[in-house]
Amino acid sequence: MRQLPILHVCRDSHGAVWLGADGQGIARIDAAGIVRYTMKQGLVNDFIRAFCEDREGGVWIGTDSGLSRFHQGAFQNFNTDNGLAYGSIRALLLDRGGDLWVATDGGLSRFRAGRFVADPSLERLRGQKVWSLLEDAEGKLWI
């Protein structure tokens, strides 16, 4: 494997390591070896910014132009046409209730039950860069 400019690393619940590269997609490493994923395999964009695993074992990938979910060998992609606040993603968080929070360069999005949902409390962040997310022990979201 040629050198990759690694920006993000994630270990999933099965022990695979996901390496997110700057402009070169993903390298997934497990006991079977290394598999590369790029836009040619269905990834929404090759500039990887964040990873997060959901309760079904799907791996969410935040990129410079949208969100991809890898599950059972296939990608499902999301962008502003699907309700994402902005294409460039900075952070992902799966909360204790199972909602995925997506921090972008243009606000914060909430993904619940297969779709982005409107949340009036997020309107104040519209157009703002959201750099990181944390859910504390009480279930409060820190932005």
Backbone as ProteinMPNN parsed JSONL, in Angstrom:
{"seq_chain_A": "MRQLPILHVCRDSHGAVWLGADGQGIARIDAAGIVRYTMKQGLVNDFIRAFCEDREGGVWIGTDSGLSRFHQGAFQNFNTDNGLAYGSIRALLLDRGGDLWVATDGGLSRFRAGRFVADPSLERLRGQKVWSLLEDAEGKLWI", "coords_chain_A": {"N_chain_A": [[0.863, -1.178, 0.0], [0.62, 2.156, -0.92], [1.915, 5.198, 0.543], [-0.289, 6.877, 2.753], [-1.86, 9.94, 3.52], [-2.854, 10.118, 6.523], [-5.667, 11.192, 8.305], [-7.71, 10.569, 10.085], [-8.661, 7.994, 12.397], [-10.305, 4.96, 13.197], [-11.548, 2.335, 15.201], [-13.63, -0.339, 14.674], [-16.461, -2.209, 16.064], [-15.931, -4.829, 15.46], [-13.268, -5.029, 15.404], [-11.88, -4.138, 13.199], [-9.755, -1.719, 11.668], [-10.181, 1.513, 10.594], [-8.867, 3.768, 8.353], [-8.746, 7.076, 7.574], [-8.066, 9.031, 4.83], [-6.524, 11.991, 3.484], [-7.851, 12.976, 0.766], [-7.521, 10.513, -0.458], [-9.36, 8.579, 0.159], [-10.387, 5.68, 1.992], [-8.714, 3.248, 4.01], [-9.306, 0.059, 5.072], [-8.501, -2.107, 7.602], [-8.254, -5.421, 8.571], [-8.312, -8.801, 9.933], [-8.338, -10.24, 7.569], [-6.977, -8.69, 5.781], [-6.14, -5.752, 3.854], [-8.399, -3.385, 2.646], [-9.254, -1.036, 0.212], [-11.243, 1.892, -0.103], [-12.776, 4.194, -2.186], [-14.15, 6.969, -4.016], [-14.691, 5.584, -6.334], [-15.628, 3.143, -5.45], [-17.978, 3.902, -4.322], [-17.979, 5.701, -2.192], [-18.827, 8.905, -0.912], [-17.025, 11.05, -1.089], [-13.49, 11.561, -1.331], [-12.002, 12.851, 0.627], [-11.536, 12.444, 3.846], [-13.009, 13.12, 6.978], [-14.157, 12.331, 9.429], [-15.202, 9.57, 11.543], [-17.717, 7.233, 12.665], [-19.358, 4.671, 14.406], [-22.476, 2.982, 14.167], [-25.286, 1.484, 15.972], [-26.066, -0.738, 14.547], [-23.829, -1.66, 13.389], [-23.009, -0.268, 11.211], [-20.723, 1.893, 9.591], [-20.222, 5.251, 9.746], [-19.096, 7.84, 7.684], [-17.665, 10.895, 7.593], [-17.139, 13.427, 5.255], [-15.563, 15.796, 2.99], [-17.612, 16.589, 1.353], [-20.105, 15.578, 2.112], [-21.863, 12.797, 3.62], [-21.233, 9.396, 4.224], [-22.492, 6.103, 4.686], [-21.306, 3.004, 5.525], [-22.336, -0.204, 5.24], [-22.852, -3.633, 5.48], [-21.261, -4.145, 3.237], [-21.817, -2.119, 1.375], [-22.196, 1.304, 0.268], [-24.142, 4.026, 1.433], [-25.159, 7.216, 0.63], [-25.301, 10.64, 1.752], [-26.274, 14.067, 1.516], [-26.59, 17.663, 1.226], [-28.979, 17.746, -0.189], [-30.434, 15.758, 1.013], [-30.974, 16.811, 3.46], [-28.841, 17.396, 5.102], [-26.992, 19.812, 6.919], [-24.75, 21.113, 5.823], [-22.165, 20.425, 3.434], [-19.403, 19.911, 4.13], [-17.954, 18.094, 6.597], [-17.118, 17.975, 10.06], [-17.194, 16.591, 12.539], [-18.581, 13.633, 14.091], [-21.146, 12.146, 16.062], [-22.633, 9.573, 17.834], [-25.393, 9.485, 19.777], [-26.624, 8.485, 23.079], [-29.24, 7.776, 22.693], [-29.306, 6.846, 20.138], [-29.336, 8.598, 18.003], [-27.661, 10.211, 15.318], [-25.377, 12.789, 15.315], [-24.243, 15.414, 13.357], [-21.621, 17.399, 12.806], [-20.91, 20.266, 10.995], [-19.378, 22.529, 8.582], [-21.288, 24.404, 8.27], [-23.236, 24.38, 10.238], [-25.24, 22.24, 12.431], [-26.444, 18.95, 12.182], [-29.065, 16.537, 12.683], [-29.578, 13.111, 12.64], [-32.035, 10.771, 12.508], [-33.716, 7.718, 12.811], [-33.341, 6.947, 10.084], [-33.376, 9.334, 8.604], [-32.653, 12.855, 8.147], [-33.639, 15.098, 10.643], [-35.731, 17.873, 11.468], [-34.83, 20.26, 13.875], [-35.638, 22.658, 15.992], [-33.966, 23.819, 17.918], [-31.483, 23.798, 16.792], [-31.308, 25.787, 14.946], [-30.044, 28.21, 15.628], [-27.418, 27.652, 15.165], [-27.139, 27.556, 12.47], [-25.237, 28.08, 9.591], [-22.912, 28.367, 11.039], [-19.598, 27.241, 11.866], [-19.146, 24.086, 13.196], [-17.122, 22.437, 15.275], [-16.593, 20.286, 17.065], [-18.065, 17.621, 19.051], [-19.633, 16.424, 22.042], [-21.084, 14.135, 24.232], [-22.147, 14.291, 27.481], [-21.99, 12.665, 30.777], [-24.552, 12.989, 31.758], [-26.083, 13.01, 29.538], [-26.191, 15.343, 28.139], [-25.585, 17.384, 25.322], [-22.606, 18.701, 24.197], [-21.363, 21.346, 22.364]], "CA_chain_A": [[0.0, 0.0, 0.0], [1.407, 3.385, -0.947], [1.717, 6.038, 1.713], [-1.541, 7.616, 2.852], [-1.858, 11.036, 4.494], [-3.926, 9.743, 7.438], [-6.228, 12.259, 9.131], [-8.61, 10.033, 11.109], [-8.57, 6.561, 12.634], [-11.425, 4.426, 13.971], [-11.62, 0.873, 15.326], [-15.04, -0.7, 14.804], [-16.778, -3.211, 17.083], [-15.407, -6.128, 15.021], [-11.816, -4.957, 15.497], [-11.264, -3.564, 11.996], [-9.26, -0.356, 11.79], [-10.509, 2.351, 9.449], [-7.949, 4.892, 8.222], [-9.277, 8.08, 6.665], [-6.977, 9.771, 4.204], [-6.788, 13.312, 2.918], [-7.912, 12.912, -0.682], [-7.29, 9.171, -0.99], [-10.384, 7.648, 0.623], [-10.285, 4.908, 3.228], [-8.109, 1.915, 4.062], [-9.888, -0.739, 6.173], [-7.569, -3.185, 7.905], [-8.726, -6.437, 9.506], [-7.545, -10.048, 9.861], [-8.298, -10.703, 6.18], [-6.072, -7.855, 5.009], [-6.428, -4.338, 3.653], [-9.309, -3.048, 1.554], [-9.33, 0.404, -0.029], [-12.517, 2.415, -0.585], [-12.732, 5.563, -2.686], [-15.371, 7.314, -4.742], [-14.913, 4.533, -7.331], [-16.398, 2.087, -4.785], [-19.241, 4.444, -3.847], [-17.792, 6.701, -1.145], [-19.306, 10.201, -1.408], [-15.891, 11.936, -1.335], [-12.245, 10.927, -0.882], [-11.382, 13.609, 1.719], [-12.191, 11.895, 5.032], [-12.911, 14.021, 8.12], [-14.638, 11.766, 10.7], [-15.822, 8.242, 11.548], [-18.571, 6.891, 13.797], [-20.085, 3.411, 14.191], [-23.815, 2.968, 14.754], [-25.661, 0.283, 16.715], [-26.246, -1.851, 13.611], [-22.526, -1.995, 12.839], [-22.69, 0.592, 10.075], [-19.698, 2.899, 9.847], [-20.51, 6.548, 9.137], [-17.881, 8.504, 7.257], [-17.848, 12.303, 7.265], [-16.179, 13.841, 4.232], [-15.599, 17.205, 2.604], [-18.815, 16.928, 0.579], [-21.252, 14.775, 2.491], [-21.796, 11.727, 4.604], [-21.44, 8.044, 3.712], [-22.65, 5.025, 5.665], [-20.895, 1.714, 4.984], [-22.991, -1.28, 5.98], [-23.022, -4.867, 4.718], [-20.52, -4.101, 1.993], [-22.266, -1.09, 0.43], [-22.282, 2.682, 0.737], [-25.327, 4.862, 1.263], [-24.622, 8.57, 0.724], [-26.199, 11.726, 2.151], [-25.726, 15.402, 1.32], [-27.553, 18.719, 1.549], [-30.274, 17.398, -0.793], [-31.117, 14.875, 1.956], [-31.232, 17.526, 4.698], [-27.602, 17.716, 5.805], [-26.837, 21.267, 7.032], [-23.686, 21.589, 4.945], [-21.435, 19.258, 2.951], [-18.12, 19.656, 4.76], [-18.215, 17.558, 7.938], [-15.999, 18.081, 11.001], [-17.265, 15.611, 13.625], [-19.773, 12.787, 14.175], [-21.402, 11.602, 17.396], [-23.834, 8.765, 18.037], [-25.775, 9.707, 21.17], [-27.12, 7.306, 23.786], [-30.557, 7.433, 22.139], [-29.139, 6.29, 18.801], [-29.311, 9.63, 16.977], [-26.354, 10.623, 14.836], [-25.199, 14.231, 15.228], [-23.263, 15.686, 12.319], [-21.083, 18.757, 12.887], [-20.438, 20.69, 9.674], [-18.903, 23.908, 8.446], [-22.445, 25.283, 8.137], [-24.249, 24.072, 11.235], [-25.331, 20.926, 13.046], [-27.577, 18.156, 11.708], [-29.456, 15.393, 13.509], [-30.083, 12.014, 11.824], [-32.816, 9.881, 13.372], [-34.614, 6.761, 12.152], [-33.158, 6.894, 8.646], [-33.46, 10.614, 7.888], [-32.335, 14.056, 8.903], [-34.86, 15.654, 11.232], [-35.693, 19.284, 11.852], [-34.719, 20.482, 15.313], [-35.602, 24.121, 16.142], [-32.853, 24.261, 18.763], [-30.268, 23.86, 15.991], [-31.368, 26.939, 14.03], [-29.065, 29.235, 16.015], [-26.103, 27.259, 14.662], [-27.134, 27.57, 11.009], [-24.184, 28.909, 9.027], [-21.743, 28.398, 11.923], [-18.744, 26.051, 11.869], [-19.221, 23.281, 14.415], [-15.863, 21.697, 15.202], [-16.547, 19.043, 17.836], [-19.271, 17.248, 19.793], [-19.429, 15.538, 23.183], [-22.239, 13.868, 25.08], [-21.622, 14.066, 28.83], [-22.577, 11.564, 31.544], [-25.971, 13.274, 31.976], [-26.757, 12.978, 28.25], [-26.208, 16.673, 27.525], [-24.716, 17.518, 24.17], [-21.717, 19.87, 24.222], [-21.056, 21.71, 20.981]], "C_chain_A": [[0.902, 1.232, 0.0], [1.083, 4.232, 0.281], [0.4, 6.801, 1.619], [-1.383, 8.752, 3.852], [-3.05, 10.861, 5.443], [-4.353, 10.93, 8.294], [-7.056, 11.719, 10.291], [-8.502, 8.517, 11.173], [-9.751, 6.136, 13.494], [-11.287, 2.909, 14.042], [-13.093, 0.529, 15.53], [-15.225, -1.838, 15.808], [-16.313, -4.616, 16.71], [-13.887, -6.153, 15.025], [-11.13, -4.417, 14.257], [-10.846, -2.124, 12.276], [-9.538, 0.366, 10.475], [-9.577, 3.549, 9.457], [-8.515, 5.844, 7.178], [-8.168, 8.964, 6.147], [-7.457, 11.099, 3.63], [-6.711, 13.218, 1.4], [-7.714, 11.542, -1.291], [-8.258, 8.138, -0.426], [-10.034, 6.956, 1.931], [-9.475, 3.639, 2.991], [-8.714, 1.232, 5.277], [-8.999, -1.955, 6.371], [-8.209, -4.132, 8.913], [-7.909, -7.708, 9.304], [-7.401, -10.57, 8.432], [-7.359, -9.876, 5.31], [-6.528, -6.417, 4.926], [-7.347, -4.181, 2.453], [-9.352, -1.537, 1.441], [-10.709, 0.764, -0.56], [-12.317, 3.867, -0.995], [-14.075, 5.855, -3.352], [-15.696, 6.257, -5.805], [-15.733, 3.379, -6.755], [-17.701, 2.606, -4.18], [-19.154, 5.449, -2.721], [-18.165, 8.07, -1.705], [-18.166, 11.159, -1.769], [-14.648, 11.277, -0.762], [-11.5, 11.68, 0.213], [-12.13, 13.276, 3.009], [-11.926, 12.786, 6.247], [-13.343, 13.407, 9.456], [-15.21, 10.373, 10.473], [-16.72, 8.104, 12.769], [-19.293, 5.589, 13.463], [-21.448, 3.481, 14.865], [-24.124, 1.615, 15.392], [-25.86, -0.946, 15.839], [-24.931, -2.289, 12.979], [-22.171, -1.214, 11.583], [-21.65, 1.613, 10.482], [-20.046, 4.147, 9.034], [-19.193, 7.246, 8.862], [-18.22, 9.94, 6.863], [-16.75, 12.737, 6.316], [-16.289, 15.34, 3.971], [-16.853, 17.581, 1.818], [-19.989, 16.01, 0.874], [-20.889, 13.658, 3.436], [-22.044, 10.4, 3.906], [-21.649, 7.107, 4.891], [-22.29, 3.724, 4.961], [-21.502, 0.625, 5.848], [-23.217, -2.451, 5.035], [-22.439, -4.758, 3.317], [-20.914, -3.029, 0.998], [-22.323, 0.278, 1.092], [-23.673, 3.251, 0.481], [-24.844, 6.281, 1.531], [-25.703, 9.597, 1.014], [-25.486, 13.047, 1.911], [-26.802, 16.429, 1.645], [-28.928, 18.458, 0.929], [-31.11, 16.495, 0.113], [-31.411, 15.547, 3.293], [-30.013, 17.826, 5.54], [-27.392, 19.228, 5.784], [-25.829, 21.833, 6.042], [-22.845, 20.377, 4.56], [-20.161, 18.915, 3.69], [-18.31, 19.315, 6.236], [-16.947, 17.607, 8.79], [-16.014, 17.005, 12.086], [-18.592, 14.846, 13.546], [-19.904, 12.268, 15.592], [-22.686, 10.801, 17.37], [-24.214, 8.906, 19.505], [-26.381, 8.443, 21.78], [-28.505, 6.872, 23.324], [-30.5, 6.854, 20.739], [-29.177, 7.306, 17.677], [-27.87, 9.945, 16.596], [-26.345, 12.136, 14.694], [-24.035, 14.479, 14.277], [-22.861, 17.159, 12.391], [-20.488, 19.119, 11.536], [-19.898, 22.114, 9.713], [-20.05, 24.897, 8.333], [-23.568, 24.961, 9.089], [-24.193, 22.633, 11.718], [-26.583, 20.236, 12.531], [-27.802, 16.977, 12.635], [-30.111, 14.351, 12.611], [-30.766, 11.014, 12.75], [-33.714, 8.998, 12.502], [-34.557, 6.856, 10.623], [-33.255, 8.197, 7.887], [-33.002, 11.75, 8.792], [-33.639, 14.665, 9.386], [-34.648, 17.121, 11.592], [-35.647, 19.38, 13.371], [-34.587, 21.986, 15.514], [-34.429, 24.63, 16.981], [-31.542, 24.384, 17.974], [-30.212, 25.08, 15.075], [-30.332, 28.005, 14.358], [-27.663, 28.923, 15.506], [-26.018, 27.275, 13.141], [-26.077, 28.552, 10.506], [-22.909, 28.975, 9.859], [-20.919, 27.115, 11.755], [-18.869, 25.367, 13.221], [-18.057, 22.296, 14.347], [-15.86, 20.373, 15.95], [-17.826, 18.861, 18.635], [-18.894, 16.315, 20.932], [-20.763, 15.356, 23.888], [-21.703, 13.54, 26.473], [-22.386, 12.951, 29.544], [-24.065, 11.745, 31.804], [-26.756, 13.249, 30.67], [-26.865, 14.327, 27.589], [-25.196, 16.715, 26.391], [-23.928, 18.818, 24.272], [-21.232, 20.1, 22.796], [-19.949, 22.741, 20.984]], "O_chain_A": [[1.825, 1.341, 0.807], [0.089, 3.995, 0.967], [0.024, 7.301, 0.558], [-0.825, 8.546, 4.929], [-4.13, 11.396, 5.191], [-3.526, 11.589, 8.924], [-7.106, 12.331, 11.358], [-8.285, 7.845, 10.164], [-10.153, 6.855, 14.409], [-10.944, 2.27, 13.047], [-13.732, 1.042, 16.449], [-14.248, -2.366, 16.339], [-16.303, -5.505, 17.562], [-13.278, -7.17, 14.692], [-9.91, -4.251, 14.257], [-11.506, -1.407, 13.027], [-9.179, -0.106, 9.396], [-9.5, 4.27, 10.451], [-8.737, 5.457, 6.031], [-7.424, 9.571, 6.918], [-8.638, 11.287, 3.337], [-5.637, 13.362, 0.816], [-7.733, 11.405, -2.514], [-8.001, 6.939, -0.525], [-9.467, 7.556, 2.845], [-9.537, 3.034, 1.921], [-8.646, 1.759, 6.387], [-8.768, -2.732, 5.445], [-8.653, -3.706, 9.979], [-6.916, -7.692, 8.577], [-6.437, -11.271, 8.125], [-6.982, -10.31, 4.221], [-7.217, -5.92, 5.817], [-7.115, -4.757, 1.39], [-9.471, -0.834, 2.444], [-11.279, 0.033, -1.369], [-11.757, 4.666, -0.245], [-15.015, 5.067, -3.25], [-16.865, 6.061, -6.137], [-16.456, 2.709, -7.492], [-18.453, 1.833, -3.586], [-20.179, 6.007, -2.326], [-17.85, 8.368, -2.857], [-18.323, 11.993, -2.662], [-14.742, 10.512, 0.197], [-10.469, 11.204, 0.688], [-13.233, 13.772, 3.235], [-10.786, 13.161, 6.519], [-12.944, 13.899, 10.512], [-15.642, 10.033, 9.371], [-16.513, 8.773, 13.781], [-19.789, 5.427, 12.348], [-21.572, 3.973, 15.987], [-23.298, 0.704, 15.347], [-25.826, -2.073, 16.334], [-24.912, -3.181, 12.131], [-21.142, -1.474, 10.959], [-21.691, 2.141, 11.593], [-20.15, 4.104, 7.809], [-18.288, 7.246, 9.697], [-18.972, 10.171, 5.916], [-15.574, 12.453, 6.54], [-17.024, 16.051, 4.656], [-17.13, 18.766, 1.634], [-20.779, 15.699, -0.018], [-19.782, 13.582, 3.97], [-22.958, 10.285, 3.089], [-21.062, 7.289, 5.958], [-22.88, 3.374, 3.939], [-21.22, 0.539, 7.043], [-23.714, -2.275, 3.923], [-23.036, -5.213, 2.341], [-20.402, -3.018, -0.121], [-22.476, 0.394, 2.308], [-24.291, 2.989, -0.551], [-24.191, 6.531, 2.544], [-26.851, 9.459, 0.591], [-24.27, 13.153, 2.073], [-27.812, 16.1, 2.268], [-29.939, 18.904, 1.47], [-32.336, 16.461, 0.006], [-32.025, 14.939, 4.169], [-30.132, 18.45, 6.594], [-27.591, 19.864, 4.749], [-26.037, 22.912, 5.488], [-22.82, 19.393, 5.299], [-19.858, 17.735, 3.867], [-18.77, 20.143, 7.022], [-15.85, 17.322, 8.31], [-14.952, 16.551, 12.511], [-19.583, 15.342, 13.011], [-18.905, 11.981, 16.252], [-23.721, 11.3, 16.927], [-23.456, 8.498, 20.385], [-26.619, 7.457, 21.083], [-28.902, 5.727, 23.539], [-31.519, 6.417, 20.204], [-29.063, 6.932, 16.51], [-26.976, 9.947, 17.442], [-27.21, 12.704, 14.027], [-22.985, 13.844, 14.374], [-23.653, 18.048, 12.078], [-19.666, 18.382, 10.991], [-19.956, 22.798, 10.735], [-19.819, 26.106, 8.301], [-24.731, 25.233, 8.793], [-23.236, 21.904, 11.453], [-27.65, 20.843, 12.45], [-26.88, 16.481, 13.281], [-31.075, 14.649, 11.906], [-30.142, 10.477, 13.666], [-34.379, 9.476, 11.583], [-35.59, 6.845, 9.953], [-33.223, 8.195, 6.657], [-32.969, 11.629, 10.016], [-34.618, 14.742, 8.644], [-33.553, 17.545, 11.963], [-36.357, 18.651, 14.064], [-33.527, 22.545, 15.234], [-33.954, 25.747, 16.775], [-30.594, 25.012, 18.447], [-29.166, 25.367, 14.492], [-29.796, 28.64, 13.451], [-26.816, 29.813, 15.422], [-24.949, 27.037, 12.578], [-26.026, 29.704, 10.938], [-21.924, 29.576, 9.429], [-21.472, 26.038, 11.532], [-18.714, 26.001, 14.265], [-18.012, 21.431, 13.472], [-15.197, 19.428, 15.522], [-18.573, 19.812, 18.867], [-17.963, 15.518, 20.816], [-21.488, 16.325, 24.112], [-20.9, 12.621, 26.63], [-23.314, 12.366, 28.985], [-24.773, 10.767, 32.044], [-27.971, 13.446, 30.683], [-27.554, 14.464, 26.578], [-24.102, 16.158, 26.486], [-24.503, 19.897, 24.416], [-20.76, 19.186, 22.12], [-19.526, 23.195, 19.921]]}, "name": "protein", "num_of_chains": 1, "seq": "MRQLPILHVCRDSHGAVWLGADGQGIARIDAAGIVRYTMKQGLVNDFIRAFCEDREGGVWIGTDSGLSRFHQGAFQNFNTDNGLAYGSIRALLLDRGGDLWVATDGGLSRFRAGRFVADPSLERLRGQKVWSLLEDAEGKLWI"}
